[in-house]
């Protein structure tokens, strides 16, 4: 049964067209990051970046180096779309994109993480076996078929993403529609639809639709009787998100994934009319079956475990942020924080308040007071800077308060704790984060 499910040979048209879509989208993402000024604002202008903790050694290239970095990634995307030196191109892109992802989180977006995962998957998939320059230059690799597990690893990844996104929305501020109001209030000046987006009845529709779409879209696309309707819903849903929330390529990448839900023959007729139909449908168990099952088994166990890790931490993830990232908790909160950093010289006891303008960009200042890992990292940065001058310091967070989803500000960080002396643990609660009172009036 398992062999038939995973190792039946099917037409590879969905994988081929997805490779083309994927390559073009990642090229647009990387070139667009240069053109829109994202690279400049996020990786060139900052004096230092807030890396993912543990990856501080990954730093942006000096000067204008990150422009070349992103241009190289965009060009690799074009190579992927063309199927040119595919394995080298997709491996190189995966490494470079993962590096760019880990070296900053001020502009964190869930689709950046999804690109890490999908490009990593694409490294192992035979996406250059037809309609690719690799197959043209080396006809011996050309084939019209692929193993069915190629489809199912993509489908399972999407099921995890959407299901966790749906479940995460089952909390108070989403269910009472107040979070939708928070999301829509900044959209009042949108041409034509700005006023419509402020209507409470629309907020209810968006909230309910968000939960149901995320929960049902993958099963609905898999079931043939509902597939076309689900596809139409998917187009509307993702285009709405694209135009209203301006979230880059993610909506279009989500639409590109739908090619794996239609019959391979349907995809062939639409995109590759001259390609020979693949009708063999034989079960052919590869020699690498066991390593494949082990690798993908461990991968998906990790994917299932990461989004639930916050349940094992003290307090609410909405307050502490511990376990929020890598968990498909999308558009669930808006955070604003206020904070002062007080440096105390351990030798003579003198103290001073840090001028954040001397260290941070405007966007970094908007983040620094609202997220505990940013606060801790900045304290460590100050500690390192002063150590280089031969001074040993303590760093305290004064007057630290946070507002979540436009609720009243609440005390956030214990001002009596020397943050410079604290260690960071990815899998434990940090006691210097004060207990949440986000549900109090």
C-alpha positions in Angstrom: 0.0 0.0 0.0 2.7 2.4 1.0 4.8 1.5 -2.1 1.8 2.2 -4.4 1.1 5.5 -2.7 4.6 6.8 -2.8 6.4 5.1 -5.6 3.9 4.9 -8.5 5.4 6.6 -11.5 3.2 9.5 -12.7 3.5 12.3 -15.3 6.0 14.9 -14.1 4.2 17.9 -15.7 3.2 19.4 -12.3 6.8 19.4 -11.1 8.1 20.9 -14.4 5.7 23.8 -14.4 6.1 24.4 -10.7 9.9 24.6 -11.2 9.3 27.3 -13.8 6.8 29.2 -11.7 9.0 28.8 -8.6 12.2 30.1 -10.4 10.4 33.1 -11.8 8.8 34.0 -8.4 12.1 33.8 -6.4 13.8 35.9 -9.1 11.0 38.5 -8.8 11.4 38.3 -5.0 15.2 38.9 -5.1 15.3 41.5 -7.9 12.2 43.2 -6.3 14.0 43.5 -2.9 16.7 45.5 -4.6 14.4 47.7 -6.7 12.0 48.5 -3.8 14.8 49.5 -1.5 14.2 46.5 0.8 17.8 45.4 0.7 19.0 48.9 1.4 16.6 49.5 4.4 17.1 46.0 5.9 20.6 44.9 5.2 22.7 48.0 4.2 21.6 50.9 6.3 21.5 49.2 9.7 24.7 49.4 11.8 24.0 45.9 12.9 21.2 43.4 12.2 19.1 41.4 14.6 20.1 37.9 13.5 18.3 34.7 14.5 19.9 34.0 17.8 22.9 31.6 17.3 23.6 32.9 13.8 25.4 36.1 14.8 28.3 35.0 12.6 26.1 35.5 9.6 26.5 39.2 8.8 25.6 41.3 5.7 28.3 41.9 3.2 30.0 45.2 3.6 29.3 48.3 1.5 26.9 47.5 -1.4 27.7 43.8 -1.2 24.1 42.7 -0.5 23.0 44.2 -3.8 25.2 41.7 -5.5 24.1 39.0 -3.1 20.4 39.5 -4.0 21.2 40.0 -7.7 23.0 36.6 -7.7 20.0 34.9 -6.0 17.6 36.4 -8.6 19.8 35.2 -11.4 19.9 31.7 -9.8 16.1 31.9 -9.8 16.1 32.5 -13.6 18.5 29.5 -13.9 16.0 27.3 -11.9 13.1 28.4 -14.2 15.2 27.5 -17.2 16.4 24.3 -15.7 20.0 25.3 -16.4 22.6 23.6 -14.2 19.5 23.0 -12.0 21.1 21.2 -9.1 23.9 23.7 -8.7 21.4 26.6 -9.1 18.8 25.4 -6.6 21.4 24.3 -4.0 23.2 27.7 -4.3 19.9 29.6 -4.0 18.8 27.6 -1.0 22.1 28.3 0.8 22.1 32.0 0.0 18.4 32.5 0.8 18.8 30.7 4.1 21.8 32.9 4.9 19.8 36.0 4.1 16.9 34.7 6.2 19.0 34.0 9.2 21.0 37.2 9.2 18.1 39.4 9.9 14.6 39.2 11.4 13.5 42.8 11.5 11.6 42.2 8.3 10.4 38.7 9.3 7.8 37.2 7.1 6.5 33.6 7.1 6.9 33.2 3.4 10.7 33.8 3.8 10.7 30.7 6.0 8.5 28.8 3.5 11.0 29.6 0.8 13.8 28.1 2.8 11.7 24.9 3.2 10.5 24.6 -0.4 13.8 25.4 -2.0 15.4 22.8 0.3 12.9 20.3 -0.9 13.5 21.2 -4.5 17.1 20.3 -4.1 16.1 16.6 -3.9 13.4 16.7 -6.6 14.0 15.8 -10.3 12.6 19.0 -11.6 15.1 19.3 -14.6 14.2 16.1 -16.4 12.2 17.7 -19.1 11.5 21.2 -20.5 14.8 22.2 -19.1 18.1 23.3 -20.6 19.8 20.4 -18.6 17.6 17.9 -20.5 18.3 19.6 -23.8 22.0 19.5 -23.3 22.0 16.0 -21.9 19.1 14.1 -23.5 19.9 10.9 -21.5 18.3 12.4 -18.3 15.1 13.4 -20.1 11.9 11.7 -18.8 8.2 12.3 -18.7 7.6 10.6 -15.3 8.3 11.1 -11.7 7.6 9.2 -8.4 4.3 10.1 -6.8 6.0 10.9 -3.5 7.2 14.2 -5.2 3.6 15.4 -5.2 2.8 14.2 -1.7 5.8 15.8 0.1 4.6 19.2 -1.3 1.0 18.5 -0.4 1.9 17.4 3.1 4.0 20.5 3.6 1.1 22.7 2.5 -1.3 20.8 4.8 0.9 21.5 7.8 1.2 25.2 6.9 -2.5 25.8 6.4 -3.7 23.6 9.2 -1.5 25.3 11.8 -2.4 28.7 10.4 -6.1 27.9 10.9 -5.7 26.5 14.4 -3.6 29.5 15.5 -6.5 31.8 14.6 -8.8 30.1 17.2 -8.1 32.7 19.9 -9.9 35.6 21.5 -8.8 38.6 19.4 -9.5 36.7 16.1 -12.8 35.2 17.2 -14.2 38.5 18.4 -12.9 40.2 15.2 -10.9 42.8 17.0 -7.7 41.6 15.3 -9.2 42.1 11.9 -10.0 45.7 12.9 -6.4 46.1 13.9 -5.3 44.8 10.5 -7.7 46.9 8.5 -7.4 50.3 10.3 -4.2 51.2 8.5 -5.9 50.5 5.1 -8.4 53.4 5.3 -6.7 55.3 2.5 -6.8 52.4 0.0 -8.3 53.6 -3.2 -12.0 52.5 -3.6 -11.9 49.8 -1.0 -10.4 51.7 2.0 -13.9 52.5 3.5 -15.2 49.0 2.8 -12.3 47.4 4.7 -13.5 49.3 7.8 -16.9 47.7 7.9 -17.6 45.4 10.9 -19.6 43.0 8.8 -16.6 42.6 6.4 -14.4 42.0 9.4 -16.6 39.0 10.5 -16.5 37.6 6.9 -12.7 37.9 6.8 -12.2 36.3 10.2 -14.4 33.3 9.5 -13.1 32.9 6.0 -9.5 33.0 7.2 -10.2 30.1 9.6 -12.2 28.0 7.1 -10.0 28.6 4.1 -6.8 27.6 5.9 -8.5 24.5 7.4 -10.3 23.2 4.3 -8.4 24.4 1.2 -6.0 21.4 1.0 -8.7 18.8 1.5 -10.9 20.6 -1.0 -8.2 20.7 -3.6 -7.5 17.1 -3.1 -11.1 16.0 -3.6 -12.1 16.1 -7.2 -15.7 17.2 -6.8 -14.7 20.4 -5.0 -11.3 21.0 -6.7 -12.4 23.6 -9.3 -14.4 25.5 -6.8 -11.6 25.4 -4.3 -9.2 26.7 -7.0 -11.4 29.6 -7.7 -11.7 30.4 -4.0 -7.9 30.1 -3.8 -7.4 32.7 -6.6 -9.8 35.2 -4.9 -8.4 34.6 -1.4 -4.7 35.0 -2.4 -5.3 37.9 -4.7 -7.2 39.7 -1.9 -4.3 39.1 0.4 -1.8 40.3 -2.2 -3.6 43.6 -2.9 -4.7 44.3 0.7 -1.7 43.2 2.7 1.1 43.6 0.2 2.9 40.4 1.2 5.2 39.8 -1.7 5.2 36.6 -3.7 3.5 34.4 -1.1 0.0 34.6 -2.6 1.4 33.7 -6.0 3.6 31.0 -4.7 0.5 29.5 -3.0 -1.4 29.6 -6.3 1.6 27.9 -8.0 1.4 25.0 -5.6 -2.1 24.2 -6.9 -0.6 22.5 -9.9 0.1 19.5 -7.7 -3.6 19.0 -6.9 -4.8 18.6 -10.5 -4.4 15.5 -12.5 -1.0 15.4 -14.1 -2.6 14.9 -17.5 -4.6 18.1 -17.1 -1.5 20.0 -16.3 0.3 18.5 -19.3 -2.6 19.5 -21.7 -2.6 23.1 -20.4 1.2 23.8 -20.2 3.0 21.2 -22.3 0.8 20.4 -25.3 3.7 18.8 -27.2 4.8 16.6 -24.3 4.0 12.9 -24.6 1.4 11.6 -22.2 2.8 9.4 -19.4 0.4 6.5 -18.9 2.7 3.8 -17.4 1.6 4.3 -13.8 3.8 1.4 -12.6 5.0 0.9 -9.0 8.7 1.1 -9.1 10.4 1.0 -5.7 13.7 2.9 -5.8 16.9 1.6 -4.1 16.9 4.7 -1.9 13.5 4.0 -0.4 14.6 3.5 3.2 16.9 6.6 3.3 14.2 8.6 1.7 11.5 7.5 4.2 13.9 8.2 7.1 14.9 11.7 5.9 11.4 12.9 5.0 10.0 11.2 8.1 12.3 13.1 10.4 11.7 16.3 8.5 8.0 16.1 8.8 8.2 15.2 12.5 10.1 18.4 13.0 7.6 20.3 11.0 4.8 19.0 13.2 6.7 19.6 16.4 8.0 23.2 15.9 4.5 24.9 15.8 3.4 23.3 19.1 6.5 24.0 21.1 5.0 27.1 22.7 2.5 25.0 24.5 5.4 23.7 26.7 6.5 27.2 27.7 5.2 29.3 30.6 2.7 31.9 29.7 1.0 32.9 26.5 3.0 32.9 23.2 1.0 36.0 22.2 2.7 37.8 25.1 6.1 36.2 25.3 6.7 35.6 21.6 8.5 32.4 22.7 7.8 29.8 20.1 6.1 32.2 17.7 8.4 32.0 14.7 8.6 28.9 12.5 5.0 28.1 13.6 2.8 29.5 10.9 1.2 32.0 13.3 0.3 34.5 10.5 -1.2 37.9 11.0 -2.2 37.1 14.6 -0.9 40.1 16.5 0.2 43.7 16.3 2.8 44.7 18.9 4.0 48.2 20.0 6.6 48.7 22.7 8.3 51.4 24.7 11.6 50.9 26.4 14.8 52.6 27.7 18.1 50.9 28.1 20.2 51.9 31.1 23.9 51.0 31.1 25.6 50.7 34.4 29.4 50.6 34.6 30.4 47.8 37.0 33.6 49.5 38.0 32.5 53.0 39.1 28.7 52.6 39.2 28.0 55.4 36.7 25.0 55.0 34.5 23.6 56.4 31.3 20.5 56.0 29.1 21.2 54.7 25.6 20.3 56.9 22.7 18.6 54.4 20.4 19.1 56.7 17.4 22.8 56.1 17.7 22.3 52.4 17.0 19.0 51.6 15.3 17.1 52.5 12.2 13.5 53.6 12.4 12.2 50.2 11.6 14.5 48.6 14.2 13.3 51.1 16.8 9.7 50.1 16.2 10.7 46.5 16.9 13.1 46.8 19.8 10.7 47.5 22.6 8.1 45.0 21.6 10.0 41.7 21.3 12.0 40.1 24.1 14.6 38.5 21.8 15.4 41.9 20.2 15.7 43.4 23.7 18.1 40.6 24.8 20.2 40.8 21.7 20.5 44.6 21.9 21.7 44.2 25.5 24.3 41.7 24.3 25.4 44.0 21.6 25.9 46.8 24.1 27.9 44.5 26.4 30.2 43.5 23.5 30.7 47.0 22.3 31.7 48.3 25.8 33.9 45.2 26.4 35.9 46.2 23.3 36.6 49.5 25.0 37.7 47.7 28.2 34.5 48.4 30.2 32.3 45.8 31.9 28.7 46.9 32.1 25.2 45.8 33.2 22.2 46.5 31.0 18.7 47.1 32.4 15.5 47.6 30.5 13.7 50.6 32.1 10.0 51.5 31.7 9.4 48.6 29.4 5.8 48.3 28.3 4.0 46.6 25.4 0.6 46.9 23.8 -0.7 43.9 21.9 -3.5 44.4 19.4 -4.1 48.0 20.4 -4.8 47.0 24.0 -3.5 49.1 26.9 0.3 49.0 27.5 1.4 46.5 30.2 4.8 46.2 31.9 6.9 43.8 29.9 10.5 43.3 31.0 11.8 43.1 34.6 13.8 46.3 35.0 15.8 44.8 37.9 17.4 42.0 35.8 20.8 42.6 34.2 20.1 41.5 30.6 23.7 41.5 29.7 24.3 38.7 32.2 21.4 36.5 31.0 21.7 33.5 28.7 19.2 32.8 25.9 17.5 29.4 25.6 15.4 28.6 22.6 13.3 26.0 24.5 12.8 27.6 27.9 10.8 30.5 29.2 12.8 33.5 30.3 11.8 34.7 33.7 12.8 38.3 33.1 9.7 38.5 30.8 7.0 39.7 33.3 3.8 37.6 33.5 1.1 38.5 30.9 -2.0 40.5 31.8 -3.2 40.9 28.3 -6.7 39.7 29.1 -7.2 42.3 31.8 -9.3 45.4 30.9 
